[in-house]
């Protein structure tokens, strides 16, 4: 492979490695600040939102004389 192409590929790989390391550090910092709830508290919190998720029943169209009306 030509030397200038090899240089560009090496530079791009170094940038990707640096970005991945920065993302890992950001994730660790974000996770360390978040207070973790216990299993029971998480389950109770999820039950609180169940009535809000209830959807109205879907009405399907009636397919009379499908596909022809003769």
C-alpha angles and dihedrals in degrees: 000000000000117000098239092051090049090051092052093048092049091049092050092049090051090052091050092049091050092049091050091050091050090050091051091050092048091051092050092049092048093049094048092057096049116092109228119225123217122252094257094049090050092050092049091049091052092051090055091066098046097096090052091056095053108116128201113256113269117246115219121208118251113246102209115171091002125202097005131031103207 
